[in-house]
């Protein structure tokens, strides 16, 4: 494995740090390019190496978005919302846990809305255990975990409790620099020409930001694949990408028929990929793409595994 540029992994402090008091975000340059590496004949964009909270903390593009959004609005959150933010998540997702860890650093209250859980089942999920460890107030707001109903209840709760809504999709129009451009800038150091670019897709925001970056930095890509872990996000992606003044890259959306909460294992270098997103998209790529040395796989981020959470955090009070 080798780096293909001069960027290095971002470790401004002990990478084993698990307490936010030891994680100086002020020293973390959030738009410094994370490495592009070659491994086994493939190229990888290692955005998972944005690790402002250490090796087993919130990492990757979502962490960068959360830090930027909350930091940009910190004065407003404290003065107009009493230091309280609110978001929603699925119980398997990293989103709520990332928001919770950023809020802990900035000494803010954090409400996380979920659905379809009970007090007996909610903390069977290690991302929820970790979010609670970071101080989040996790609330089951409806009987289903589907995105739409949970988001609707969350918005009503945000008004009722005067909490600042930090849902990325709700802030994309007002704060595109935080939600989109933080990832767009990461395109700067990928190769100027690629045969294939493969991107794991959840909500589609990261892919939209990457597509913007391809145009901004004049990258040439023959085939772009968005591998959806869930429904086709093309309409959302097209909306998030625009408006731009020049033609956009064509892309293919590949919705995987897979159960979201059921993970896969994919070994990468000296570690593993995210079990719900990267591992599934990487497996699809190996089986379906004519791979060359001009193929790049974009690693958006990685949630710590259950074992990593319980081995690296003191959860006795969680």
C-alpha positions in Angstrom: 0.0 0.0 0.0 1.3 3.5 -0.8 0.1 7.0 -0.8 -0.3 8.6 -4.3 0.1 12.2 -3.0 1.7 14.1 -0.2 -1.4 14.0 2.1 -1.0 12.1 5.3 -3.6 10.6 7.7 -4.8 13.3 10.1 -3.6 12.4 13.5 -3.0 15.7 15.4 -3.2 13.9 18.7 -3.0 10.3 20.1 -5.0 8.2 17.7 -6.2 6.0 20.6 -7.9 9.0 22.3 -11.5 8.3 23.3 -12.3 11.4 25.3 -13.3 14.6 23.6 -11.3 16.7 26.1 -8.2 15.3 24.5 -9.4 15.9 20.9 -8.4 19.4 19.8 -10.7 20.1 16.9 -9.3 23.6 16.6 -6.1 22.0 15.4 -7.9 19.8 12.8 -8.0 21.4 9.4 -11.2 20.0 8.1 -10.5 20.7 4.4 -7.0 19.2 4.4 -7.1 16.5 1.8 -7.2 12.9 3.2 -5.0 10.5 1.4 -5.4 8.7 -1.9 -3.7 5.3 -1.6 -3.0 2.4 -3.9 -3.6 -1.1 -2.6 -3.7 -4.3 -4.5 -3.9 -2.6 -7.8 -6.9 -0.4 -6.8 -7.0 3.3 -5.8 -8.8 4.3 -2.6 -9.8 7.7 -1.4 -9.4 7.3 2.4 -11.8 9.9 3.7 -12.2 7.6 6.7 -8.8 9.0 7.8 -10.4 12.2 8.8 -10.4 11.3 12.5 -10.8 14.3 14.7 -11.8 12.2 17.7 -9.2 9.5 17.3 -9.1 6.0 15.7 -12.5 4.8 17.2 -14.3 8.1 17.2 -16.5 9.8 14.6 -14.7 10.0 11.3 -15.0 10.6 7.6 -17.2 12.9 5.6 -20.2 12.9 8.0 -17.9 14.0 10.9 -16.6 16.8 8.8 -20.1 18.0 7.9 -21.2 17.9 11.5 -18.2 19.8 12.8 -18.6 22.5 10.1 -22.4 22.9 10.5 -22.3 23.1 14.3 -19.2 25.3 14.4 -20.7 27.7 11.8 -23.9 28.0 13.8 -22.4 27.7 17.3 -23.3 31.3 18.4 -26.9 30.9 17.1 -27.3 27.5 18.8 -26.1 28.9 22.1 -27.9 32.2 22.1 -31.2 31.4 20.3 -31.6 27.7 21.0 -30.3 27.4 24.5 -27.4 25.3 23.4 -29.6 22.5 22.2 -29.5 20.6 18.8 -31.7 17.9 17.4 -31.4 15.2 14.7 -32.7 11.9 13.7 -31.1 8.6 12.8 -31.6 4.9 12.3 -30.5 2.8 15.1 -27.7 1.2 13.0 -26.5 4.5 11.6 -23.5 6.6 12.6 -25.2 9.9 12.1 -26.7 10.4 15.6 -23.5 9.2 17.2 -21.4 11.6 15.2 -23.7 14.5 16.1 -23.6 13.4 19.7 -19.8 13.4 19.8 -19.5 16.8 18.2 -22.1 18.2 20.6 -20.1 16.8 23.5 -17.0 18.6 22.3 -18.9 21.9 22.0 -20.7 21.4 25.3 -24.2 21.3 23.7 -27.3 19.3 24.5 -28.1 16.7 21.8 -31.5 15.1 21.1 -31.6 12.1 18.8 -34.9 10.9 17.4 -35.4 7.3 16.4 -38.4 5.2 15.6 -39.6 1.6 15.8 -37.6 0.8 19.0 -38.5 0.0 22.6 -36.4 0.7 25.8 -35.6 -3.0 25.7 -34.3 -3.1 22.1 -32.9 0.4 21.6 -29.6 -0.3 23.3 -29.0 -3.6 21.6 -27.4 -1.4 18.9 -23.9 -0.3 19.7 -24.2 3.0 17.8 -27.0 3.9 20.2 -25.0 2.8 23.2 -22.1 5.0 22.1 -24.4 8.0 21.4 -25.8 7.7 24.9 -22.3 7.5 26.2 -21.6 10.9 24.5 -24.5 12.4 26.4 -27.3 12.2 23.8 -30.9 12.2 24.8 -32.3 9.4 22.5 -36.0 9.4 22.0 -38.3 6.9 20.2 -40.7 9.2 18.5 -42.9 6.8 16.5 -43.6 3.2 15.9 -41.6 2.9 12.7 -38.0 3.5 11.9 -38.7 4.7 8.4 -37.0 8.0 7.5 -40.1 10.1 6.6 -42.2 9.5 9.8 -39.2 9.9 12.1 -38.1 13.1 10.4 -41.7 14.6 10.5 -41.9 13.9 14.3 -38.4 15.3 14.8 -39.3 18.6 13.1 -42.3 19.0 15.3 -40.2 18.2 18.4 -37.6 20.8 17.3 -40.2 23.5 17.3 -41.8 22.4 20.6 -38.4 22.3 22.4 -36.7 25.1 20.5 -33.8 22.9 19.4 -31.6 23.7 16.4 -32.2 21.2 13.6 -28.9 19.7 12.4 -30.3 17.2 9.9 -27.9 17.5 6.9 -30.6 17.4 4.2 -32.6 20.1 6.0 -29.5 22.4 6.0 -28.2 21.8 2.5 -29.8 24.8 1.0 -28.8 27.3 3.7 -25.4 25.9 4.5 -24.0 24.2 1.3 -20.4 25.1 2.3 -20.9 22.9 5.4 -22.9 20.1 4.0 -21.5 19.8 0.4 -18.3 21.8 0.0 -16.5 20.1 2.8 -16.6 16.9 0.7 -16.3 18.7 -2.6 -12.9 19.9 -1.6 -11.7 16.3 -1.0 -11.9 15.7 -4.8 -8.9 17.9 -5.3 -6.3 15.3 -4.8 -7.7 12.3 -6.7 -6.2 11.4 -10.1 -7.1 13.7 -13.0 -8.3 10.7 -15.0 -10.1 7.6 -13.9 -11.7 4.7 -15.7 -14.0 3.9 -12.8 -15.1 5.8 -9.7 -17.2 3.8 -7.2 -19.0 5.6 -4.4 -21.1 4.0 -1.6 -24.4 5.9 -1.3 -26.8 6.3 1.6 -28.7 9.6 1.5 -26.8 10.7 -1.6 -25.3 13.9 -0.1 -21.7 12.6 -0.2 -22.0 11.5 -3.8 -23.6 14.8 -4.8 -20.7 16.6 -3.2 -18.2 14.4 -5.0 -19.9 15.1 -8.4 -19.6 18.8 -7.7 -15.9 18.3 -7.0 -15.3 16.4 -10.2 -16.6 19.5 -12.1 -14.9 22.0 -9.9 -11.5 20.3 -10.2 -11.9 19.2 -13.9 -11.5 15.5 -13.2 -12.2 13.2 -16.1 -14.0 9.9 -15.2 -15.3 7.4 -17.8 -17.6 5.5 -15.5 -19.2 6.7 -12.2 -21.1 4.2 -10.1 -23.2 5.2 -7.1 -23.9 2.0 -5.2 -27.0 2.6 -3.1 -27.5 0.8 0.2 -31.2 1.4 0.0 -33.5 3.1 -2.5 -32.3 4.9 -5.6 -31.2 8.4 -4.6 -30.8 9.8 -8.2 -33.4 12.5 -7.8 -32.0 13.7 -4.5 -28.5 13.7 -5.9 -29.4 15.7 -8.9 -31.1 18.3 -6.7 -28.2 18.5 -4.3 -25.6 18.8 -7.2 -27.4 21.8 -8.8 -27.2 24.6 -9.5 -23.9 24.5 -11.3 -23.1 26.5 -14.5 -21.6 23.7 -16.5 -22.5 20.2 -17.6 -22.4 17.5 -14.9 -20.8 14.1 -15.2 -23.1 11.2 -16.1 -23.4 8.5 -13.5 -25.0 5.1 -13.0 -27.0 4.4 -9.9 -26.9 0.8 -8.6 -29.5 0.1 -5.9 -28.4 -3.0 -4.0 -31.1 -5.5 -3.0 -29.7 -5.9 0.5 -31.0 -5.6 4.0 -29.7 -2.3 5.4 -29.0 -3.4 8.9 -27.3 -6.7 8.0 -23.6 -6.1 7.6 -20.9 -7.6 5.5 -17.2 -8.0 6.2 -14.6 -6.6 3.8 -11.0 -6.6 4.8 -9.0 -3.6 3.7 -5.3 -3.1 4.2 -4.7 -3.4 8.0 -8.4 -3.0 9.0 -11.9 -3.4 7.8 -14.4 -1.4 5.8 -17.7 -0.1 7.1 -20.0 -3.1 7.3 -23.2 -1.5 6.2 -22.0 0.7 3.3 -18.4 0.3 2.1 -18.2 -3.4 2.4 -21.3 -4.0 0.4 -20.4 -1.5 -2.3 -16.8 -2.8 -2.5 -18.1 -6.4 -2.9 -20.4 -5.2 -5.7 -17.5 -3.5 -7.4 -15.2 -6.6 -7.3 -18.0 -8.6 -9.0 -19.3 -6.1 -11.5 -16.6 -3.6 -12.6 -13.9 -4.2 -15.1 -11.2 -3.1 -12.7 -8.0 -1.4 -13.9 -5.3 0.6 -12.2 -7.5 3.7 -12.9 -10.3 2.5 -10.7 -10.9 4.5 -7.5 -13.1 3.4 -4.6 -14.3 6.2 -2.3 -14.3 5.3 1.4 -16.7 7.8 3.0 -16.1 6.8 6.6 -16.4 3.8 8.9 -18.4 3.2 12.1 -16.5 1.4 14.9 -17.5 -2.2 15.3 -19.4 -3.4 18.3 -16.1 -5.0 19.6 -14.2 -1.8 19.1 -16.8 0.3 20.9 -16.9 -2.0 24.0 -13.1 -2.4 24.1 -12.2 1.3 23.7 -14.9 3.2 25.7 -15.8 3.0 29.3 -19.5 2.2 29.0 -20.1 1.2 32.6 -22.4 4.3 33.0 -24.0 4.0 29.6 
